Amino acid sequence: MKWLSEVYGLFVDDPKLVLMALVSLAVALGLGAIGLHAIAGVVLFLLIAGSIMVSVERH
């Protein structure tokens, strides 16, 4: 469970990552609202994973 605490620490210590996560959620919510649920899930996964990857490489 060490990896989980490290990922949580990224969100707590990196306000830019939190902002990117909120934008990702907003985009996925918009896509889900118009009926593109599968695409919303893929977009959410890609944006969050990409945000975490960028944050990890930056630190």
Phi, psi and omega in degrees: 000004179297322181298325180294319178292328177292318178295318177299319178297327177298316182291325182286320185272348186235095181296332178294323178293321178297318179297317179295323178294319179294322176295319178299317178296321179295318179296315180295322178297318178297316179294321178293325181293331180265007173098005180262064188294317181294317179294322178299319178296317179294316179298316179300313179300312183295317181291318179292314179298318178296320179296317179294319180297317178296318180295320180293318180291331181286330181269000000 
